[in-house]
Amino acid sequence: MKHLAALNKYFVKYKWRFLLGTLFTAVSIVFSVFQPILVRQIFDLLDQNIRNYRMLEDTALNGAFRSGFSGTLTFYGLSILGLALLSGFFMFLQRQTLIVMSRYIEYDLKNEIFQQYQRLDLNFFKMNRTGDLMSRITEDVSRVRMYVGPALMYATRTVIMMVMIIWLMWTVNPMLTLYTLSPLPLLAITIYLVNRVIHKKSERIQAQLSNITSVAQESYSGIRVIKSYVQEEPSALHFEQASEAYKQSSISLAKTDALYQPAMALMIGLSVLLTIYIGGVQVIKGNITIGNLAEFVLYVNMLTFPFFSIGWVASMIQRAAASQQRINEFLDERPGIQDAPDAKDMTLKGEIHFSGVSFTYPHTGIQALKDFELTIRPGQKVAVIGRTGSGKSTLAQLLIRMYDPQQGQVKIDGTDIRDLKLSQLRNQISYVPQDVFLFSDTISNNIRFGEPAATEEAVHQAARQASVEKDILQFPDGFNTVVGERGVTLSGGQKQRVSIARALIRDPHIMVFDDCLSAVDARTEKEIIGNLYAYLQDKTAIIITHRIFALFTFDRIIVLDEGRMVETGTHEELLAKNGYYSELYARQQTGEEESVNE
């Protein structure tokens, strides 16, 4: 139960629902367990009055006796019916409190997990598969809900019912009670042994279910690649293997669960036999009445549900414990990137300084930057150029604090960004990532994601500046066109331009473009650059690219290679050095001329 202790805070939050549910359970059981008492009185009444009836059979009092006796039986019958109705009504109230409480806890737990996911840094998501994350917030939470709802409700009912029934049985005949309950120790040992096996198998099943979810999610996301390489059959085989492992583990658990039912039935059967045999002997000896024996048999039958539910509840608790353990693993994670205790709020002007920055990606061990130095004054436009893997994108990741450098500092306006509030830092920097991501929503809402309070006119203006407005207006629904998952219904260039519009609508002092024009044609590229040149006049901008924008006048261009700055200067200064930049420019010019000739 140590893993499930993390849920105690929710029981405290919904303590009134829990207490009311427990009260309704107790009242329902009270009305239920007093029914055998009425049955006992009926049997004793019958035993006593059958002899009287025979004595009066041929007398004038026979009719009156029969009428009075029938009225008494009718009263007892209606009383039992009334107790059953009251028991059922309070059982309804019990479910309305405890089961509804479990839904509230499920809601809170899912939100807690989702918020935790959003707090965790990029390194966490690179180390964990999306399918596994999805499984923990869906399947695992559902199993935990079964513990805080049905399992808790039936466990409460079982405990209260067993205590009340055993107490009532004890008041009637202690010796017969002991004989009736003698199989219970054997039952407890069986439950303990089987539960240990169930817990281990439940952990394995949940891990395999996460694997199935991950395999399916990766297949759906990479369906284009699968179809392009005609790998449908190998993909199906991979999924089938994962499903087979899950199936075998589930069957194994089902076989273990199956031990409960025969074990419970055996224990109950033994109790009934002992009750009838020992009780019959006691009736013959005159120690108890026939009504007591009938009462005991009914109590044993009433204990059938608690005995059976012990195994079912224990199984649910074990599964929930395994699931909550997996949930706790993520809830206990602490993000490596978070606000300092004395983090500041400040308005950024745009002076950026990388001071002796060295950074190695923790999940791969690849060193992206080595003792890097760079100063950008407010309002400057800086281009970062280099080969793939030279560390260009790492600059952007460090600037918005997706990662922190192992050595050196990244400062804005003279303040280390680790001393700024994360939300304030990221709110004042617009970042267009290399890997464009669009949500399955309208184009308008995808652009407005950068500034949720933006007006429709501002959305159109941002799209115009990103040279995508004309494309959007050609769609039947215009800006209300719903794009598919990850923007699959748009072309690569359109997705990039919508992503640029999303960044422009925020209108910050600092903007970072990470190779965001790789999928647009030369004409559209020139149009976007022209719009950006006017838009960025008073802003600090870092443009990361593998191409040279000759039409854009940069205040400074830096060339990276293996995490170090190997060239820096203006366009003309770098051409004069006849280095990597000059070589890249010459290749690009040759390629453009060949494209025009074709």
N, C-alpha and C positions, 0 to 999 in steps of 0.2 A: 504493500500500500504506500510505500514511500514515494513512488512516482506520482501517485494520484493525490498526494498531499498538496500539490500545486493548485488543485481545484478548490481547496478549502476557502480561499478568498471569495469565490463565487457563492459558496454556501452562506458565508457571512453577509454578502450583498443581498441575497434573496432569502434571508433567514426567516422572514415572516411567512413566505410561501412554504418554506420547508417545515416550519413549526405547525402551520395550519394543516398542511398535508399529513403530517404525523398525527395530529389530533383527529382529523377525519378518519384516518386509518384505524386508530384505536377505537373510535366510536362505532365504526362499521363492524369491527371484530366483536365488540361487546354485544351488539345486536345479533351477531351471527352465533357466538358461542353459547348464548342463553337459549337457543332453540332446542338443543339436546336436553336441557333441564325440563322444558315443557314436555318433551317426548317421554322423559323418565316418569314425570307425573302422570302422563296419560297411561303408560304401561302399568304403573302401580295402581292407578285408578281402575283400570280394566281388571287387574288381578284380584283386587279387593271386591269389586262389584259383580263379577261373573257369578261368584258363589251366592251373593245376595239375590241376584236375578233368578237363579235356579230355585232358591227357597221361596220366592214370591211368584213363581211362574204360574201357579194355578189359583192365585188369590186376586182380590179386587184391586190390590195396590200395584199390580203388575204394570198397568197402563201408565199410571202416574210415575212409577219408577223409571219406565222406559223413556218417557217424555223428558224427565229431568236429566237423566243420564245423557240422552242425545243432545240436549241443550249445552251440557257441560263439555261434551266432545266438540260441539260446534264452536264454543268459545275458545277452546284450546287450539282448534284448527285455524280460526281467524287470527288468534294471537301469533301463531307461528308464521302465518302469511304476512302479518303486519311487521314482525321482526325482520323477515326476509326483505320486504320492501324498504324498510328503513336502512337495513344493511346495504342494499343495492344503491340507495340514494347517496349515502355517505361515501360509498366506494366511487360513485361518479364524481363527487366533490374532491375526493382524494386524487383522482386522475387529473382533474381540472387544475389542481395546484402543483402537484409534483411533476407531471409530464410537461405542463406548460413551463414550469421552472427550468426543465432540462432544455427546452427550446431556447429560452433566454440565455442560458449558459452557453449553448452551442453558438448562438449569435455572437456573444461576447468573446468567446474563445477564437472563433474565426477572425474576428476583427483584430484581436490581440496578435494573432499569428501574422496577419497581413501587414499590420503596422510594423511588426518586428522585421519582416522581409524588407520593408521600405527603409528601415533604419540601417540595415546591414550594408556593408560596402561592396564594391565590385568584386573584390577578391573572393568573397563568400559565394557569389553567384557563378564565378568561374570554377569553383571547386565542387559545386553541387549541381546536379541535373535538374532541369525544369520539371520533368515528370515526377521526380521525388518530392520536390517542393509542393507540387499540386496534390500529390497523394496525401501528404501530411495535413493539408488544410481541408481535405474532403473526406477521404476514407478514414483516416485516423481520428479526426474530430467526430465523425459519425459514431465510431465505436466508443469514444469517450462519452458521447451523449447517452448511449445505451446504459452506461454506468450511472450517470447523474440523474437519469430518468427511470426507465423500467427496472434496472437492477436495484437501485436505491429504494424504489417504491416496494418491490417485492421482498427485498431484504427486510425493510421496516415491518411490512405485514407479516413476514415469516416469524420474526423475533417476537413481536407482540402476541401473535396468535399462539405460538408455542408456549410462551410464558403463561398466558391466561389459561390455556387448555390444560397444561400440566398442573397448574395450581388447582383448578377445579377438579381434576382427576384425583389429585392428592387428598383433597378434602373429603372425597367419597371413600377411597380405600387406598392407603399408601402402598400396601403390598402388591395389589393388582397393578398399580401405576408403575412400580419398579419392573414387574414382569413385562408389562406392555412396552416399556421404553428400553428394555435391555439390548435390543439390536442397535441402538444409536451409537455406541462407541465404535462398533465395526463400521458403521456408516461414516463416521467422522474420519476414520483412518483411510477409507476408500477415497473420500473427497480430497483429503490432503495429498495423497499420492497422485491421483489423476490430475489435480490442479497444477502440480509442478510440471507435468508433461505438457499440459495445455499452454502454460505460459511460454515455454520454449518454442513450441510449434507456432504460437500466435506471433511471436517476434519474427520468425522465419517467414511466415505467410505475408506479413505486412511489408517486409523488405522485398519479397518477390512481387507483390502487388505494385510497389513503387517502380520496380524494374519494368514491369509490363507497361505502366503509364509512360515511363520515359521512352521506351522503345516505340510506342504508338505515337507519342508527341513528336519525336525526331523524324519518324516516317512521314507524318502529315506535313511537317514543316519542310522536309526535303523531298517532297513528292516530285518536283520537277527534275531533280537530279536522278531520282530512282527511275523515272520514266525515260529520261534521256539515255541512261546507260542500260536500259532494259533489265533492271534488277528487281522486278516485282516478285519473282519467285524466291530469290534469296532473302528478300525483306520479309516475305510472308513466312518463310521457314524460320527466320530469326524470331519473329513474333510467336510462331507456333511453339518453338522451344521454350521461350519464356513463359508462355501460357501453360505448357505441359508441366513445367516445374511447379508453377502455382497450383495447378490442378492436383498433382500428386500430394503436395503438402496439405491442401484443403481436404482431400479425401482421408489422409492420415489423421487430421484433426477431427474430422467427422466420425471416424472409427473410434477415436478416443472418447469423444462426446457420447457415443452410443453406449459406453459402459455405464453411464449414469442411470439411464432409464431402467435397464434390468436390475441394477444394484438397488435402486430405490424401490422398485416393485417387489423385489425379494424381501427387503427390510419391512415394507408395509405388510406384505403377506404374512411374515413371521409374527408381526405384532398383532394382527387380527386373529391368527390361530391361537396365539398365547392368550389373548384377551378372552376368546370364546371358551377355551379349555379351562384356564384358571378361573375365569369368572363363573363358568358353569359350576365348578366345584364349590366356589364361595356361595353361590345361590343355594346349592343343595345343603350346605352347612348352615345356611341361614345368616351368614355374615353380611350379605348384600341382597338387594331385591332384584327381581327381573328388570325393573325399570333402570336400576343402576347398570346392569349388564348392557341393556340397549343404549344407555347414555355413553358408556365406555366405547362401544362399537362405533357410534356416531363420531365420538371424539377422535378415535383412531383414523376414521375415514376423513375427518376434517384435517388431520395432520398429514394426510397424503399430499396435499398441495405444498405445504411448507417443506416436506421432505424432498419432493421432486424439485421444487424451486431452488433448494440449496445448491444442487448441482448446476442448474441453469444460471443462477445468479453468480455462483463462483466462476463459471466459465466466462460470463460477460465481464466480470471484474478482472479476470486474468487478461482477457483480450484488451480491455480498456487500459490496463496497466502497461501492456506492451506498446500500445499506441501512444499513451501519454509519455512514456519514456522517449519515444521518437520525437514527439512534439517538444518535450523539454530540452532535447539536444539543441534545437534551433532557438528556443526561447532563452536559453542560457548563453547563447552566443553574444559576444559583445563586439560591436562594430569597431574596427580599427580606426575609422574616420568618424570623429564626433566632436562636439563643441568642447572647448576648454572650459574649466569652471568659471573663469572670468572673461569669457569671450565678449568681444566688443560689437556694438552697432555703429557703423559709420557709412557715410556716403562716399563712394569711390569716385575719384577723378580720372584715374586711368594710367598712373605711372606704375610700370611693372618692372621688377628686378629679380632675375634669377641669379643667386649668389652661391657659387661653388656647389651646384646641385648635382648629386649623383643618385641614380635610381636603378634598382634591379627589381624586376617583376617577381614577387614572392612565389607564384605558382609555377613559374618556369625556370627561374634562376638566370634569365637573360638580362644582362645589364644594358639598359636603354640609353642612359645619359651618364657621362663621366666628367665630373668637375666642370659643369656647364655654367657659363657666365653670359648674361644678356640684360641690357637695360633698355627699356622702351619708355619714352617720355609721353605725357598725355597728348592725345591727338595724333600720334604717329601711326603710320601704316607700315607694317613689317611683314615681309613674305618669308616663309620658312620652306626651303627646298632641300631635297635630298633623296637618296635611293630608298627603296623599301627596306624597313627595318633600321633606318638611321636614327630614329628617335623623335621624328616630327610629331606624331600624334601624342607621344608621351608628354610633350610640353603642354598641350591642351588639357590632358588628364590631370596633370599636376596643378595647373592654374585654377581649375574648378574643384580641386581637392577630391577627385575620385581616388587618388592615392596621395600619400605623403612621401617626400624624398627621404632616403636613409641618411643622406648627408646634405648639408647646405640649407638654404632658405629660399622660399618664394615670397616676395614682398609686393604688396600693392600700396602705393602712397606711403611707403616707408614702414608699413606694418606687416609683420609676418602673417600670412593668411591663416595660420593655425590659431592666431589670436582673434580672428574674426568669427562671427556666428556663421555657420554653414548656410543657413537659409538666406542671410543677408548677402553673403558672397555670391551665391549662385543666382540670386534674384537680380543682381546687378551686372551679370555677364551673360550675353547671349551666345550659345554654343551650337554650331551646326555640325553634328558628328559625321564621320566618314560613313558609318553604317546607318543609313536612313531608316527610321522606323515610323510608320504611320499606323494609327489606331483604326479599328474597324468602325468608322464613324463617318460623318459628312466631311467634305473637304473644308467647309467653313469651320467646323469644330476642331479639325486637325490644326488649322492655322491659329485659331483662337486659343489653342492649348498653351501657346506662349504667353498669352495675356487674356485670361478668362473673362475679364470685364470689358474687353474691347468691343467697340461698336461694329456693325456690319460694314460701315464705310471704311473703318480702319482695316478690316479684313481685306476688303477689295484693294485698298491702297497698298497693303503689304504684298498681296499677290501681284499687283501691277509692278512694284519695284523688283519682285523676283522673276518678272517676265513669264508668269504662268497664268495670268488672268485670262488671256485670249483662249488658251487651251481649256480652261475651266468652263468658260462661257459656251464652248462648243458642245459640252455635255448636255443631254436632255434636261437634267435637273440643276445644271449650273453648279453653284457653290453648295447646293444641298445634295449633291451626288454622294452616295455612300460608297466609300472605297472598301475593298475586301480586306481580309486579314493581312496585316503588314503592308497595306496599300497595293495588293497584288493586281488590282484592276488598272493601275496607272503604270505608265512606262517608267524606266529608271530615271530618265531626265525629269519627268514630271514630278516624281517623288522627291527628287533632290530640290527642285524649285519650291515645292510646297514646304519642305523642311526649312529652306532659306526664308520663306515668307513667315513661318512660325517664329524664327529668330528675329526678323526685322520688326514684327509687330510689338515686341517688347520695348524697343527703343532705349537700349541701355547706353552707358558710356564706354563699355568694353565689349568687343565682339570677336569671336574666334570662329573661323571657317576652316574645317578640317577636310581638305580635298573634296569639297562638296559640288564641284562642277565636272567631275570625271565622266558623267553619263550624258552631258548635253553636247549638242553640235556646236561648231565654231561660230556660226551666226548668232545663236542664242547666247553663247558664252560672251560674245562681245556686247550684246545688249544688256546682259546682267551686269557685266563689269562696268559699263557706262552708268547704269542706275546706281550701283554700289559706290562708284566714285563720288557721285553727288551726295548720296546718303551718308557716307562715312566722313564727311569733311571735318566735323568737330568731335569725332570719336577715335578712341584707340582701337586699332584693328590688327589682328594677327591672322594672316591667310596662309594656311598650310597647303601646299600643292606639290605635284610632281611636274607641273607645266609652268611655263614662264608667261606671265601676262604682260606683254609688251605695251599694251594700251593703258595699263594702270601704273601710275607713277608712285612707286613705293619710296618712303623715306629711307628704308633700309631693307636689304635682302641678306639673309644669312643662309649658308649652305652647310647642312649637317652630314656627317659621315661617321658611322659607328659611335654615335653619341657625343661627338665633339664638333665644335664649330671650326670648319676648315677654310671657309671664305666668308667675307662680309663686306658690304659696301652698297653703293647704288648700282642701278642697271649698267650704266656706262663704266663705272669703276671695275665691276666684275668682268665685263667683256674685255677690258684692257688687260686683265690678269691672265687671260688665256687658260683658265683652269676648268674645273668641272662645269661651272655655270656657263662659260663660253661654249664648251663642247655640247652641253644640253641645248643651248639656244640654237646652235648651228644645226643640230639634228632636227629640232622642232621646225625650223624654217624650211629645211629641205622637205620634211614631211608635208608641210602645208602647201608648198609649191607643187609637189606631186599630186596632192589631193585636188588642187585647182585644175591642173592639166588634165586629170582624169575626168 
